[in-house]
Amino acid sequence: MPKKWTISPGEIFADLPRVIMLGSEMVVVEGHKGILAYSPEVIKISRLKEKIILEGKDLEIFLITPEELQITGQINRIIFERG
């Protein structure tokens, strides 16, 4: 009988950022490593080996904790940069 392999979703997605978009007015980023750049039009977020770049208008950091970052404003684009 062949051996069954089971992999939990947590193992598959452990190193991926969790980005939750609520409409176009709020983004929640879990597992961030800090803010690299901040302006009302662009926010760059550090995340292990990548950057998450939010572009929009009137962007504000609503909440920041060691685990979570909440950004509000008119969010037009989210870019994931590796390396």
C-alpha positions as CSV (number, residue, x, y, z in Angstrom):
1,M,0.0,0.0,0.0
2,P,1.4,3.4,-0.9
3,K,2.4,5.7,1.9
4,K,0.2,8.8,2.4
5,W,1.8,12.2,2.9
6,T,-0.1,14.8,4.7
7,I,1.0,18.5,4.7
8,S,-1.0,21.0,6.6
9,P,-1.8,24.4,5.1
10,G,0.3,26.0,7.9
11,E,3.4,24.2,6.6
12,I,2.7,25.2,3.0
13,F,2.0,28.9,3.7
14,A,4.2,29.4,6.8
15,D,6.7,31.8,5.0
16,L,4.1,33.7,3.0
17,P,2.8,37.1,4.0
18,R,-0.8,37.3,5.1
19,V,-2.3,40.4,3.4
20,I,-6.0,41.1,4.0
21,M,-7.7,43.8,1.9
22,L,-10.9,45.2,3.1
23,G,-12.4,47.0,0.1
24,S,-10.0,49.6,-1.2
25,E,-9.8,51.5,2.0
26,M,-7.9,49.2,4.4
27,V,-5.1,46.6,4.2
28,V,-3.9,44.4,7.1
29,V,-0.4,42.9,6.8
30,E,0.5,40.1,9.3
31,G,4.1,39.1,9.9
32,H,5.7,42.3,8.8
33,K,9.3,43.2,9.8
34,G,8.9,47.0,9.8
35,I,8.3,50.1,7.7
36,L,11.0,50.9,5.0
37,A,9.3,54.1,3.6
38,Y,6.2,56.0,4.4
39,S,4.4,58.8,2.5
40,P,0.7,59.5,1.8
41,E,1.2,57.9,-1.6
42,V,3.5,55.0,-1.0
43,I,4.2,52.7,2.0
44,K,7.0,50.1,1.8
45,I,6.9,47.2,4.3
46,S,9.7,44.8,5.0
47,R,8.8,41.1,5.1
48,L,11.6,38.5,5.4
49,K,13.1,38.3,1.9
50,E,10.6,40.6,0.3
51,K,9.0,44.0,0.3
52,I,5.3,44.8,0.1
53,I,4.6,48.1,-1.5
54,L,1.2,49.8,-1.2
55,E,0.4,52.7,-3.6
56,G,-2.5,55.0,-3.2
57,K,-3.8,58.3,-1.9
58,D,-4.0,59.6,1.7
59,L,-2.4,56.4,3.1
60,E,-2.0,56.3,6.9
61,I,-0.7,53.8,9.3
62,F,-3.8,53.1,11.4
63,L,-2.2,50.5,13.7
64,I,1.2,48.9,14.1
65,T,2.1,46.1,16.4
66,P,5.0,43.6,16.3
67,E,2.7,41.1,14.5
68,E,0.3,43.3,12.5
69,L,0.1,46.5,10.4
70,Q,-3.1,48.2,9.4
71,I,-3.1,50.8,6.7
72,T,-6.0,53.0,5.7
73,G,-6.6,55.3,2.7
74,Q,-7.4,54.9,-0.9
75,I,-5.4,51.8,-1.9
76,N,-4.8,51.5,-5.6
77,R,-2.1,48.9,-5.9
78,I,-0.2,46.2,-3.9
79,I,3.2,45.1,-5.2
80,F,5.2,42.1,-3.9
81,E,9.0,42.5,-4.5
82,R,11.3,39.6,-3.9
83,G,15.0,40.0,-3.1
